[in-house]
């Protein structure tokens, strides 16, 4: 998930790159001796490509983008090693590596780029080469550890936000389950106590009707009919209490309450569940959709639609993220499929590079 730390890294890298280009242009127009080791147009071509890769910021794949950035930064440096500010561009790629790779791998990138710096300084006095290499190796390492700390804090904030969403969703589900349990308890009390008493009363009045006549018989008959009607009402109330559907809307709202990507949730009014297990499966499914989008899609928007389709509830989730050529189901998708299968549901998904990710789930409403 992108946050201020990643935006700061990207902005700093762009500003630094533009500053290098402006400085080189000023030197070319001024009286500074040329620091190019190749025709200037070749350096400018590599520089523009490097700037363009930075603007793309991770597209289409983070590691491919980082590799292109490192290669172009090395080319820009080696085509103009005579200007001592060129290794600054390698510092920006070291910082980017810390956000994408593990810290040991990012340190390895620093080692490789330090070798590039030394290669560009060949022919200079040994003490000058060592000084330049050590200084810029230190700058790169500082950038790596600073960026790694920021990336770790970003991941922790993301995990904390996910945990908080899961907690709120669990609280809403627990509240809904408790309400369903209370309705079931009340329905049983009505059935066992009031229902049985009214049934006994109706039977007694039925017997009394056969042993009375005149005005008394009319009153007994009306009382018998009233008792039967009341018994019917009680049974109807018990039935409603037992079949009152669970409301998953509040839990779904808790699950989707994040800043990035922006989640657009559309729930039909007739979506309800009499079975709490199916309500939990729906909430967990949507929760996993949001989590996977945050972690893998790099999306700005996520659209989730939950609606009734006959006797089933249909869930469709579409994001505008990077997509992928193929999907290797991890624990998230596998767990989602298993959870849906337990309640008679199904799961399907599709994706394409640059085409986002689409997921469709269906489960019985009752």
N, C-alpha and C positions, 0 to 999 in steps of 0.2 A: 504494500500500500504506500502510495506516495504521500509524504507529508512535508513539513517545512524544511526538514534536514535534507531531503533529497532535492527539493526545489532550490535550496541554498547551494548545494553542491553543483547542480546544473547551471545556475545563474553565475556562480563564481567562475566555472570553467569557460562559459561563453564570454564573460567579460575579459578574462585573461587572454583567451585566444584572439579576440578582437583587438585588444591592446597590443599584442605582439604584431598583428598585421599592420596596425596603424604605425607602430614604431618602425617596422621595416620599410613601409612606404615613405615615411619621413626621411629615413636614411638614404633611400634611393634618390629622392629629390634633393637631398642636401649634399654636403661635401664628404660624408662618411665613406671610407673605403668599402668596397664590396665585400660582403662576407659569404657570398654564394660560392658553392663548389660546382655548380651546374648552371645552365642558362636560367635567368630569373623567371621566365615564363613557366619552366618546369616546377620551380619552387612554389609559385603562385597557384599552379594547378593542384599540387599536393595540399597546399594550405586551404584552398577553397573546399576540396573534398573533405579534409579533416573538419573544417567548420560545419559542413553539411551533415556529416555523421553525428556531430555533437547536437545539432538542431533536431535530428531524428530522435535522439534520446532513448535508445534501447530498442528501436524497431529494426528488423522484425523479431529478432531474438536477442536477449540480453548478452549472452556470451559471444554471439557472432558480432554484435555491435561493438563489444569491448575489443575483440580481436582486430576489427577494422580500425578502430580508433587508435590502438597501440601501434599498428603497422604504419598508419598514416602519420602519427606523431613522430615515429622514428624517421620516416622519410623526410618530413619537414625539417627535422633537426639535421639529418645527414646532408641535406641539400644546401644547408647554410650554417655549417658548424662554426664559421668565423664570428658569428654574432652570439655573444654569451647568454643572451636571454632565451635562446631557443629551448634549452632543457626545461624551461618552465612548463612547456606543453606536456612534457613527460610527467610532471608532477600532477597535472590534471587527470591524466590517464591512470596514474597510481591511485588517486582518490576514487575514481570510478570503479576500479578493480575491487576496492574494499567493499563496495556496496553490492557487488555481483558475486564475487568469489569468497571463499573462506580466507581468513587472515593469513595462514601459511601460503596459500596460493597467490594472494596479493603481494606478499613479501617476495615470492619467486618472480613475480612480474617486475618488482623493483630491481631485483638482481639482474634480470635480463636487460632492463632499460639502462641500468648503470653501465653494463658492458657496451651498450650502444653509445653512451656518452663518451666512454673511454676511446672507442673506435673513432668517433668523430674528432677527437682531440689528438690523434696520432700525428706525430711530427712536431708537436709542441714540447717544450721542456717537461721533463718527468714530474717536477714538483708542481707545475701548473696543471698537468693532467690529473694528478692525484688530488690536488686541491679542489678542482672542479667536480671530479667524481665524488669525493667525500661530501662536499657541500650539498650537491643535488641528490645524492643518496639519502642524506639526512632529511632534506626537504620532502622527498618521496615517502620515507618511512613515517615522518610526522603526519603527512597527509593520509597515509594508510591507516594509522592507528586512530587518528581523529575521526576519519570517515567510518572506520569499523565500529567505533564507540557510538557514533550517531546512528548507524544502521542497526546496531543491537538495541538501542533505545527505541528506535522506530518499530522493530519487531515486537519488543516488549509492550509498547503502547497498543499495537494491533492485537496481540494476544490478550491483553487486559480488557480491551474493548469487546473482543469476542466472548471472553469469560463473563463479562458484565451482561452482555446480551443473552447469553445462555442462562444466566442466573435469573434475569427478569422473566424469560420465557418459562423457566421451570417454576417460578413463583406463580405465574398466571395459570400454568397447567395444574399445579397443585391446588390452587384456589378453585379451578373448575372441577377438579376431581372431588374435592371436599364438598362442593355444592351438590354434585351428583350423588355422593354418598349420603348426604343429609336428606336429599329428596327421596332416595331409596328407603332410608330409615323411616321417614314420615309416612311414606306409602305403605310400608309394612305395618306400622302402628295403626293406620286407618283401616287397613284390611283385617288385621287380626283382632282389633278391639271393637271399633265402631261397626265394621262390617258384620262381624259375628253377632254383636248385640242387636243390630237392626234385623238380621236374619231371624234371630230368635223371637224378636218382637213381632215380625211379620207372621211367623208361624203361630204364635199365641193368639194374634188377632184373627187368623184364619180359623182357628178352633173356636174362638169366641163368637165368630159370625154364625157358626152352626148351632149355637146354644142360646141365641137371643132372637127376639122378634120385635116388631113395632118400631117406634122411634129409636130405641136403643140399638137395634140392628143396623139402622141407617148410619148412626154415629160410628159404630164399630167398623162398618164397611168403608166409610170415608177414612178412618184411621188406618185401616189395612192398606188402602190404596196409597195413602200418604207415606206409610212406612216403606212400601215397595218402591215408590218414586225416589224417596230419600236414599234407599239402598242402591238404586241405579246411579244416582248422582255421586255417591261415595265411590262406587266402582269406577265410574268415569274419571273422577279426580285421581284415584289411585293409578289408573292407566296413564293419565297425563304426566303424573309425577315420575312414573317409571320410564317413560319414553321421551321426556323433555331432552332435546338434543344438547350436546356440549358445545359451547361457544369457543372456537379456536381463534377468533379474530384478535383478541387482546394479546394472546401469546405471539401470534404472527407479527403484530405491530412491534412488539418488543424485539423480536428476532431481526427485523429489518431496519431498526433504528440506528443507522450508521451514516457517516458523512461522505465516505468515498468507497465504492461508487454510490451515486445517488440511486436509491431503490424506489421504484414506482410499483406499489402494491395495489392490485385491484381484486377485491373479494366480492363475489356475488352474495346478495342478501340471503339466498336460499341455501347457502353452504352451511351445513350443520352436521353434527355427529351425535348419534345416540350412544355410540361406543367410545369411551374415553381412550381406548387403545388406538383407535384410528385417528382420533384427534392428536394424540401424541406423535403418531407416525407422520402425520401431515406437518406438524410444527418442526419435527426433527429433520424432515426432508427439506423444508424451506430454509431451515437453519444451516444445513450442509451446503445448500446452493449458494447462500450468501457467503459462507466461509470460503468455499472454493473460488468464488469470483474475486474476493478480496486477495486471496493468496496467489492466484495463478493468472487471472484474466487481464490485469492491468486495464480495467474497464472504467469508463466514466459514468455509465448508466447500466442499470439492471432492471428489467421489466419482469414482474412476476404476476401472473394471472391465475386465480383460483376460482373455479366455477363448477356448476353441476352439469353433468352430461348423462341424462337418464338416471340410472341408479348408482352412478359413480361420481366421484369428485376428480376433476382434471386439473392438474397443475402444469403450467408452462412457464419456463424461465428463459429469457433471452438477454444476453449482454452484448455490448459493443466493444468487447476486448480484442486482443490480438488473435485469438483462435489458435488452432494447431492443425497440422497435417493429419495427425492420428492421436487417439486418446488411449493411454494405458491406465486403466482404472486402478486407482490407489485405494487406500483404506476408506476414504470418504465416499466415493461412488459405490464401492463394494458394500460398505455398511448400509448405504441408503437403499440399494437394491434388496439386501437381505431384510431390512426393516419393513420395506413395503411388501415383500413376499410373505412375511409373517401375517399380514392382515389382508392378504389376497390382492395386493397391488402389483403394478408393473412399472418399469423404468426404461426410458429410451433417451438417447442424446445424439447430437450431431454437431460437427464443427468443421471449420476450414481456415487456413491461414489468412488472417486479416478479416475473417468473416464472423468473429465472435463465437459464442457457444450457446447452443439451444438444448434445453433439457425438458422432457415431458414425462410426467408421472401420473398414474391413475390408481385410485383405490376405491373400494366399495364405500358408499356412504352409510351403509347399515349392514 
